[in-house]
Amino acid sequence: MAETRKKVEGEYLQYQGKPLVREENTIIYGDLNNDPYVLVLEIMSYKEEAGEKVPSKVLIQILDSKDPNNIVQSGQKDSLHDAFTLGLTWLDLKLKKSAM
């Protein structure tokens, strides 16, 4: 059975000109239709900090946008900020290499 992609209509939050979408514990950054790679952040666990629920373990993955089962690079960080910063760096490097 072939996998079909569902196009979601509407406006997305944009960061540096690319869509940033969150659904529950998964955050996807990048354009699945036009970029060869996208960044996926998966929040694995939370901790209480000053009465707020804060991500404490975040899985970082760079995926091939044509084949989402192909994980190009992965890692883990202990905060969402650190994970997003590292993931953006990895994604930028992969996109620059693919443009050469």
The first five atom37 places (N, CA, C, CB, O) and aatype in JSON, in Angstrom:
{
  "aatype": [12, 0, 6, 16, 1, 11, 11, 19, 6, 7, 6, 18, 10, 5, 18, 5, 7, 11, 14, 10, 19, 1, 6, 6, 2, 16, 9, 9, 18, 7, 3, 10, 2, 2, 3, 14, 18, 19, 10, 19, 10, 6, 9, 12, 15, 18, 11, 6, 6, 0, 7, 6, 11, 19, 14, 15, 11, 19, 10, 9, 5, 9, 10, 3, 15, 11, 3, 14, 2, 2, 9, 19, 5, 15, 7, 5, 11, 3, 15, 10, 8, 3, 0, 13, 16, 10, 7, 10, 16, 17, 10, 3, 10, 11, 10, 11, 11, 15, 0, 12],
  "atom_mask": [
    [1, 1, 1, 1, 1],
    [1, 1, 1, 1, 1],
    [1, 1, 1, 1, 1],
    [1, 1, 1, 1, 1],
    [1, 1, 1, 1, 1],
    [1, 1, 1, 1, 1],
    [1, 1, 1, 1, 1],
    [1, 1, 1, 1, 1],
    [1, 1, 1, 1, 1],
    [1, 1, 1, 0, 1],
    [1, 1, 1, 1, 1],
    [1, 1, 1, 1, 1],
    [1, 1, 1, 1, 1],
    [1, 1, 1, 1, 1],
    [1, 1, 1, 1, 1],
    [1, 1, 1, 1, 1],
    [1, 1, 1, 0, 1],
    [1, 1, 1, 1, 1],
    [1, 1, 1, 1, 1],
    [1, 1, 1, 1, 1],
    [1, 1, 1, 1, 1],
    [1, 1, 1, 1, 1],
    [1, 1, 1, 1, 1],
    [1, 1, 1, 1, 1],
    [1, 1, 1, 1, 1],
    [1, 1, 1, 1, 1],
    [1, 1, 1, 1, 1],
    [1, 1, 1, 1, 1],
    [1, 1, 1, 1, 1],
    [1, 1, 1, 0, 1],
    [1, 1, 1, 1, 1],
    [1, 1, 1, 1, 1],
    [1, 1, 1, 1, 1],
    [1, 1, 1, 1, 1],
    [1, 1, 1, 1, 1],
    [1, 1, 1, 1, 1],
    [1, 1, 1, 1, 1],
    [1, 1, 1, 1, 1],
    [1, 1, 1, 1, 1],
    [1, 1, 1, 1, 1],
    [1, 1, 1, 1, 1],
    [1, 1, 1, 1, 1],
    [1, 1, 1, 1, 1],
    [1, 1, 1, 1, 1],
    [1, 1, 1, 1, 1],
    [1, 1, 1, 1, 1],
    [1, 1, 1, 1, 1],
    [1, 1, 1, 1, 1],
    [1, 1, 1, 1, 1],
    [1, 1, 1, 1, 1],
    [1, 1, 1, 0, 1],
    [1, 1, 1, 1, 1],
    [1, 1, 1, 1, 1],
    [1, 1, 1, 1, 1],
    [1, 1, 1, 1, 1],
    [1, 1, 1, 1, 1],
    [1, 1, 1, 1, 1],
    [1, 1, 1, 1, 1],
    [1, 1, 1, 1, 1],
    [1, 1, 1, 1, 1],
    [1, 1, 1, 1, 1],
    [1, 1, 1, 1, 1],
    [1, 1, 1, 1, 1],
    [1, 1, 1, 1, 1],
    [1, 1, 1, 1, 1],
    [1, 1, 1, 1, 1],
    [1, 1, 1, 1, 1],
    [1, 1, 1, 1, 1],
    [1, 1, 1, 1, 1],
    [1, 1, 1, 1, 1],
    [1, 1, 1, 1, 1],
    [1, 1, 1, 1, 1],
    [1, 1, 1, 1, 1],
    [1, 1, 1, 1, 1],
    [1, 1, 1, 0, 1],
    [1, 1, 1, 1, 1],
    [1, 1, 1, 1, 1],
    [1, 1, 1, 1, 1],
    [1, 1, 1, 1, 1],
    [1, 1, 1, 1, 1],
    [1, 1, 1, 1, 1],
    [1, 1, 1, 1, 1],
    [1, 1, 1, 1, 1],
    [1, 1, 1, 1, 1],
    [1, 1, 1, 1, 1],
    [1, 1, 1, 1, 1],
    [1, 1, 1, 0, 1],
    [1, 1, 1, 1, 1],
    [1, 1, 1, 1, 1],
    [1, 1, 1, 1, 1],
    [1, 1, 1, 1, 1],
    [1, 1, 1, 1, 1],
    [1, 1, 1, 1, 1],
    [1, 1, 1, 1, 1],
    [1, 1, 1, 1, 1],
    [1, 1, 1, 1, 1],
    [1, 1, 1, 1, 1],
    [1, 1, 1, 1, 1],
    [1, 1, 1, 1, 1],
    [1, 1, 1, 1, 1]
  ],
  "atom_positions": [
    [[0.84, -1.17, 0.0], [0.0, 0.0, 0.0], [0.9, 1.24, 0.0], [-0.96, -0.01, 1.22], [1.8, 1.37, 0.83]],
    [[0.64, 2.14, -0.92], [1.45, 3.36, -1.04], [1.03, 4.38, 0.01], [1.31, 3.97, -2.45], [-0.15, 4.55, 0.31]],
    [[2.03, 5.04, 0.56], [1.77, 6.08, 1.57], [1.36, 7.36, 0.86], [3.02, 6.32, 2.48], [2.0, 7.77, -0.11]],
    [[0.3, 7.99, 1.33], [-0.12, 9.26, 0.74], [0.08, 10.36, 1.76], [-1.61, 9.2, 0.29], [-0.12, 10.17, 2.96]],
    [[0.48, 11.51, 1.25], [0.67, 12.67, 2.12], [-0.58, 13.53, 2.07], [1.91, 13.49, 1.7], [-1.13, 13.81, 1.01]],
    [[-1.0, 13.92, 3.23], [-2.16, 14.77, 3.36], [-1.69, 16.22, 3.46], [-3.02, 14.37, 4.6], [-0.9, 16.57, 4.34]],
    [[-2.16, 17.05, 2.56], [-1.78, 18.46, 2.6], [-2.76, 19.19, 3.5], [-1.76, 19.09, 1.17], [-3.98, 19.15, 3.3]],
    [[-2.22, 19.84, 4.5], [-3.03, 20.58, 5.44], [-3.1, 22.02, 4.98], [-2.47, 20.47, 6.9], [-2.07, 22.67, 4.78]],
    [[-4.29, 22.5, 4.81], [-4.49, 23.88, 4.36], [-4.44, 24.83, 5.55], [-5.83, 24.02, 3.62], [-4.75, 24.44, 6.68]],
    [[-4.06, 26.06, 5.28], [-4.08, 27.06, 6.33], [-2.72, 27.7, 6.53], [0.0, 0.0, 0.0], [-1.76, 27.41, 5.81]],
    [[-2.66, 28.56, 7.51], [-1.43, 29.28, 7.82], [-0.63, 28.53, 8.88], [-1.74, 30.71, 8.29], [-1.2, 27.94, 9.8]],
    [[0.68, 28.56, 8.74], [1.57, 27.95, 9.72], [2.42, 29.04, 10.36], [2.46, 26.87, 9.07], [2.67, 30.09, 9.76]],
    [[2.86, 28.77, 11.56], [3.85, 29.62, 12.19], [5.12, 29.5, 11.35], [4.1, 29.22, 13.7], [5.53, 28.39, 11.0]],
    [[5.73, 30.62, 11.04], [6.95, 30.63, 10.24], [8.13, 31.04, 11.12], [6.82, 31.58, 9.04], [8.0, 31.94, 11.95]],
    [[9.26, 30.38, 10.93], [10.5, 30.77, 11.59], [11.57, 30.78, 10.52], [10.87, 29.79, 12.78], [11.82, 29.76, 9.88]],
    [[12.2, 31.9, 10.33], [13.21, 32.09, 9.3], [12.71, 31.63, 7.93], [14.49, 31.34, 9.67], [13.45, 31.02, 7.16]],
    [[11.44, 31.92, 7.65], [10.86, 31.63, 6.34], [10.44, 30.21, 6.09], [0.0, 0.0, 0.0], [10.08, 29.87, 4.96]],
    [[10.47, 29.37, 7.11], [10.05, 27.97, 6.95], [8.96, 27.64, 7.97], [11.27, 27.0, 7.12], [8.93, 28.21, 9.05]],
    [[8.06, 26.71, 7.61], [6.99, 26.33, 8.53], [7.52, 25.64, 9.79], [5.99, 25.42, 7.83], [8.45, 24.84, 9.74]],
    [[6.91, 25.97, 10.92], [7.21, 25.36, 12.21], [5.88, 24.87, 12.77], [7.93, 26.37, 13.21], [5.02, 25.66, 13.13]],
    [[5.72, 23.53, 12.83], [4.43, 22.93, 13.19], [4.61, 22.0, 14.37], [3.82, 22.17, 11.99], [5.55, 21.2, 14.41]],
    [[3.71, 22.11, 15.35], [3.74, 21.21, 16.5], [2.41, 20.48, 16.61], [4.05, 21.99, 17.82], [1.34, 21.07, 16.5]],
    [[2.51, 19.18, 16.83], [1.33, 18.37, 17.14], [1.72, 17.49, 18.33], [0.85, 17.51, 15.89], [2.55, 16.59, 18.2]],
    [[1.1, 17.77, 19.47], [1.38, 17.09, 20.73], [2.88, 17.18, 21.06], [0.93, 15.62, 20.66], [3.36, 18.27, 21.33]],
    [[3.61, 16.07, 21.04], [5.03, 16.07, 21.44], [5.99, 16.12, 20.26], [5.32, 14.86, 22.27], [7.19, 15.95, 20.45]],
    [[5.49, 16.34, 19.06], [6.33, 16.36, 17.86], [6.33, 17.76, 17.25], [5.84, 15.33, 16.83], [5.28, 18.37, 17.05]],
    [[7.53, 18.25, 16.96], [7.7, 19.54, 16.3], [8.44, 19.29, 15.0], [8.48, 20.56, 17.22], [9.49, 18.65, 14.99]],
    [[7.9, 19.8, 13.89], [8.55, 19.66, 12.58], [8.86, 21.05, 12.05], [7.64, 18.87, 11.58], [8.01, 21.93, 12.03]],
    [[10.11, 21.21, 11.61], [10.56, 22.48, 11.06], [11.11, 22.24, 9.66], [11.63, 23.15, 11.98], [12.03, 21.45, 9.48]],
    [[10.55, 22.93, 8.69], [11.01, 22.82, 7.31], [9.85, 22.61, 6.37], [0.0, 0.0, 0.0], [8.73, 22.34, 6.8]],
    [[10.14, 22.73, 5.11], [9.13, 22.61, 4.06], [9.21, 21.22, 3.44], [9.31, 23.71, 2.97], [10.13, 20.94, 2.67]],
    [[8.27, 20.36, 3.78], [8.28, 18.97, 3.28], [8.18, 18.89, 1.77], [7.15, 18.2, 3.9], [8.65, 17.92, 1.17]],
    [[7.58, 19.89, 1.14], [7.39, 19.85, -0.31], [8.58, 20.39, -1.09], [6.15, 20.62, -0.68], [8.79, 19.99, -2.23]],
    [[9.37, 21.29, -0.51], [10.42, 21.96, -1.27], [11.83, 21.75, -0.75], [10.16, 23.4, -1.3], [12.79, 21.99, -1.49]],
    [[12.0, 21.31, 0.48], [13.33, 21.1, 1.05], [13.68, 19.61, 1.03], [13.39, 21.65, 2.5], [12.8, 18.77, 1.23]],
    [[14.95, 19.28, 0.77], [15.33, 17.86, 0.77], [15.36, 17.24, 2.17], [16.68, 17.69, 0.11], [15.26, 16.02, 2.31]],
    [[15.51, 18.08, 3.21], [15.56, 17.59, 4.59], [14.69, 18.46, 5.49], [17.02, 17.57, 5.11], [14.48, 19.64, 5.21]],
    [[14.2, 17.86, 6.57], [13.45, 18.6, 7.59], [13.95, 18.19, 8.97], [11.91, 18.34, 7.45], [14.53, 17.12, 9.16]],
    [[13.71, 19.07, 9.93], [14.08, 18.82, 11.32], [12.85, 18.35, 12.08], [14.68, 20.1, 11.99], [11.78, 18.95, 11.99]],
    [[13.0, 17.27, 12.83], [11.93, 16.76, 13.68], [12.45, 16.7, 15.12], [11.43, 15.34, 13.19], [13.49, 16.1, 15.39]],
    [[11.71, 17.32, 16.02], [12.03, 17.27, 17.45], [10.91, 16.5, 18.14], [12.19, 18.71, 18.06], [9.74, 16.85, 18.0]],
    [[11.27, 15.48, 18.87], [10.3, 14.66, 19.6], [10.56, 14.83, 21.09], [10.4, 13.14, 19.18], [11.61, 14.44, 21.58]],
    [[9.59, 15.41, 21.8], [9.73, 15.6, 23.25], [9.45, 14.25, 23.92], [8.76, 16.72, 23.78], [8.34, 13.72, 23.84]],
    [[10.48, 13.73, 24.58], [10.39, 12.39, 25.16], [9.92, 12.42, 26.61], [11.73, 11.7, 25.07], [9.24, 11.49, 27.06]],
    [[10.27, 13.48, 27.35], [9.83, 13.56, 28.74], [9.81, 15.02, 29.19], [10.76, 12.73, 29.66], [10.38, 15.9, 28.55]],
    [[9.12, 15.24, 30.31], [8.96, 16.58, 30.88], [9.42, 16.58, 32.32], [7.49, 17.05, 30.78], [9.51, 15.53, 32.96]],
    [[9.7, 17.78, 32.85], [9.98, 17.96, 34.26], [9.23, 19.2, 34.74], [11.52, 18.07, 34.54], [8.86, 20.06, 33.94]],
    [[9.02, 19.28, 36.05], [8.38, 20.46, 36.65], [9.44, 21.49, 36.97], [7.59, 20.07, 37.93], [10.45, 21.18, 37.61]],
    [[9.23, 22.71, 36.53], [10.16, 23.78, 36.81], [9.35, 25.05, 37.07], [11.17, 23.99, 35.63], [8.67, 25.55, 36.18]],
    [[9.44, 25.56, 38.28], [8.69, 26.77, 38.68], [7.19, 26.6, 38.4], [9.22, 28.01, 37.94], [6.52, 27.53, 37.97]],
    [[6.68, 25.4, 38.66], [5.26, 25.13, 38.49], [4.82, 24.91, 37.05], [0.0, 0.0, 0.0], [3.63, 24.78, 36.79]],
    [[5.76, 24.88, 36.13], [5.45, 24.66, 34.72], [6.02, 23.33, 34.23], [6.0, 25.82, 33.86], [7.05, 22.88, 34.72]],
    [[5.35, 22.72, 33.27], [5.81, 21.5, 32.64], [6.78, 21.89, 31.51], [4.61, 20.64, 32.1], [6.38, 22.56, 30.55]],
    [[8.05, 21.46, 31.62], [9.1, 21.85, 30.68], [9.74, 20.6, 30.07], [10.17, 22.73, 31.39], [10.02, 19.65, 30.8]],
    [[9.98, 20.58, 28.75], [10.63, 19.42, 28.15], [12.01, 19.16, 28.77], [10.78, 19.61, 26.64], [12.8, 20.09, 28.95]],
    [[12.28, 17.9, 29.11], [13.57, 17.57, 29.72], [14.41, 16.63, 28.85], [13.35, 16.93, 31.07], [15.64, 16.61, 29.0]],
    [[13.83, 15.89, 27.98], [14.56, 15.05, 27.02], [13.92, 15.26, 25.65], [14.53, 13.52, 27.44], [12.72, 15.06, 25.47]],
    [[14.75, 15.65, 24.68], [14.25, 15.92, 23.34], [15.11, 15.16, 22.32], [14.24, 17.45, 23.03], [16.33, 15.32, 22.29]],
    [[14.46, 14.35, 21.51], [15.12, 13.62, 20.43], [15.18, 14.52, 19.2], [14.37, 12.27, 20.12], [14.17, 15.11, 18.82]],
    [[16.35, 14.63, 18.59], [16.56, 15.46, 17.41], [16.77, 14.53, 16.22], [17.79, 16.43, 17.59], [17.57, 13.59, 16.29]],
    [[16.04, 14.79, 15.12], [16.23, 13.98, 13.91], [16.2, 14.88, 12.68], [15.15, 12.89, 13.81], [15.37, 15.78, 12.57]],
    [[17.11, 14.61, 11.75], [17.06, 15.21, 10.43], [16.56, 14.1, 9.52], [18.46, 15.79, 9.96], [17.18, 13.05, 9.41]],
    [[15.42, 14.36, 8.87], [14.79, 13.35, 8.0], [14.86, 13.77, 6.55], [13.34, 13.11, 8.42], [14.81, 14.96, 6.22]],
    [[14.96, 12.78, 5.68], [14.85, 12.99, 4.24], [13.37, 13.26, 3.96], [15.38, 11.75, 3.41], [12.52, 12.43, 4.28]],
    [[13.06, 14.41, 3.38], [11.65, 14.77, 3.2], [10.94, 13.9, 2.16], [11.54, 16.23, 2.78], [9.71, 13.8, 2.18]],
    [[11.7, 13.26, 1.27], [11.09, 12.37, 0.27], [10.83, 10.98, 0.84], [11.99, 12.26, -0.97], [9.94, 10.26, 0.37]],
    [[11.6, 10.6, 1.85], [11.44, 9.3, 2.5], [11.56, 9.51, 4.01], [12.51, 8.27, 1.99], [12.65, 9.38, 4.56]],
    [[10.44, 9.82, 4.69], [10.48, 10.12, 6.12], [11.02, 8.99, 7.0], [9.12, 10.48, 6.58], [11.33, 9.22, 8.17]],
    [[11.13, 7.78, 6.46], [11.69, 6.67, 7.23], [13.22, 6.71, 7.23], [11.21, 5.34, 6.66], [13.87, 5.98, 7.99]],
    [[13.8, 7.57, 6.38], [15.25, 7.69, 6.28], [15.73, 8.79, 7.23], [15.68, 8.01, 4.82], [15.63, 9.98, 6.94]],
    [[16.26, 8.36, 8.39], [16.8, 9.29, 9.38], [18.26, 9.54, 9.01], [16.65, 8.73, 10.85], [19.08, 8.62, 9.07]],
    [[18.57, 10.77, 8.64], [19.9, 11.13, 8.17], [20.85, 11.38, 9.35], [19.83, 12.36, 7.28], [22.02, 11.02, 9.29]],
    [[20.33, 11.99, 10.41], [21.15, 12.3, 11.58], [20.23, 12.36, 12.8], [21.93, 13.66, 11.4], [19.08, 12.78, 12.69]],
    [[20.74, 11.94, 13.94], [19.92, 12.01, 15.15], [20.78, 12.22, 16.38], [19.08, 10.74, 15.31], [21.98, 11.95, 16.38]],
    [[20.13, 12.71, 17.42], [20.81, 12.95, 18.69], [19.78, 13.28, 19.76], [0.0, 0.0, 0.0], [18.58, 13.16, 19.52]],
    [[20.25, 13.69, 20.92], [19.34, 14.0, 22.03], [19.93, 15.12, 22.86], [19.08, 12.74, 22.91], [21.14, 15.2, 23.04]],
    [[19.06, 15.98, 23.36], [19.46, 17.06, 24.26], [18.5, 17.11, 25.44], [19.49, 18.44, 23.51], [17.42, 16.52, 25.4]],
    [[18.92, 17.83, 26.49], [18.13, 17.9, 27.72], [17.23, 19.12, 27.82], [19.04, 17.88, 28.89], [16.6, 19.34, 28.86]],
    [[17.14, 19.91, 26.75], [16.19, 21.03, 26.75], [15.73, 21.29, 25.32], [16.84, 22.32, 27.36], [16.44, 20.99, 24.36]],
    [[14.55, 21.85, 25.19], [14.01, 22.16, 23.87], [14.87, 23.2, 23.17], [12.56, 22.66, 23.98], [15.12, 23.1, 21.96]],
    [[15.34, 24.2, 23.91], [16.18, 25.24, 23.32], [17.46, 24.65, 22.73], [16.53, 26.3, 24.37], [17.82, 24.95, 21.59]],
    [[18.16, 23.82, 23.51], [19.39, 23.2, 23.02], [19.13, 22.28, 21.83], [20.07, 22.41, 24.15], [19.91, 22.26, 20.87]],
    [[18.04, 21.53, 21.88], [17.7, 20.62, 20.79], [17.39, 21.4, 19.51], [16.5, 19.75, 21.17], [17.84, 21.02, 18.43]],
    [[16.63, 22.47, 19.64], [16.27, 23.27, 18.46], [17.5, 23.95, 17.87], [15.21, 24.31, 18.83], [17.66, 24.0, 16.65]],
    [[18.37, 24.47, 18.73], [19.59, 25.13, 18.26], [20.5, 24.15, 17.51], [20.34, 25.75, 19.45], [20.97, 24.46, 16.42]],
    [[20.74, 22.98, 18.09], [21.57, 21.98, 17.43], [20.91, 21.47, 16.15], [21.84, 20.8, 18.39], [21.57, 21.33, 15.12]],
    [[19.61, 21.22, 16.22], [18.88, 20.74, 15.04], [18.92, 21.74, 13.89], [0.0, 0.0, 0.0], [19.08, 21.34, 12.74]],
    [[18.79, 23.03, 14.18], [18.88, 24.06, 13.14], [20.25, 24.06, 12.49], [18.57, 25.44, 13.72], [20.37, 24.23, 11.28]],
    [[21.29, 23.88, 13.29], [22.66, 23.84, 12.76], [22.83, 22.64, 11.82], [23.69, 23.76, 13.91], [23.34, 22.79, 10.72]],
    [[22.39, 21.47, 12.27], [22.48, 20.27, 11.43], [21.69, 20.44, 10.13], [21.96, 19.04, 12.19], [22.19, 20.13, 9.05]],
    [[20.46, 20.95, 10.26], [19.61, 21.12, 9.08], [20.26, 22.09, 8.1], [18.22, 21.63, 9.49], [20.28, 21.83, 6.89]],
    [[20.77, 23.19, 8.59], [21.42, 24.18, 7.73], [22.6, 23.56, 6.97], [21.9, 25.39, 8.56], [22.76, 23.79, 5.78]],
    [[23.4, 22.77, 7.66], [24.54, 22.12, 7.01], [24.09, 21.14, 5.94], [25.4, 21.39, 8.05], [24.66, 21.1, 4.85]],
    [[23.06, 20.34, 6.24], [22.55, 19.36, 5.26], [21.96, 20.06, 4.04], [21.48, 18.44, 5.91], [22.18, 19.63, 2.91]],
    [[21.22, 21.15, 4.26], [20.62, 21.88, 3.14], [21.69, 22.53, 2.27], [19.64, 22.94, 3.66], [21.56, 22.56, 1.05]],
    [[22.74, 23.05, 2.89], [23.83, 23.66, 2.12], [24.58, 22.61, 1.3], [24.81, 24.39, 3.05], [24.94, 22.86, 0.15]],
    [[24.82, 21.43, 1.9], [25.5, 20.36, 1.16], [24.66, 19.87, -0.03], [25.8, 19.18, 2.09], [25.2, 19.58, -1.09]],
    [[23.35, 19.79, 0.17], [22.48, 19.28, -0.9], [22.35, 20.29, -2.04], [21.1, 18.96, -0.34], [22.02, 19.9, -3.16]],
    [[22.61, 21.56, -1.77], [22.5, 22.6, -2.8], [23.75, 22.65, -3.68], [22.27, 23.97, -2.15], [23.72, 23.26, -4.75]],
    [[24.84, 22.0, -3.25], [26.1, 22.04, -4.02], [26.03, 21.17, -5.24], [27.27, 21.61, -3.15], [26.99, 21.08, -5.99]]
  ]
}
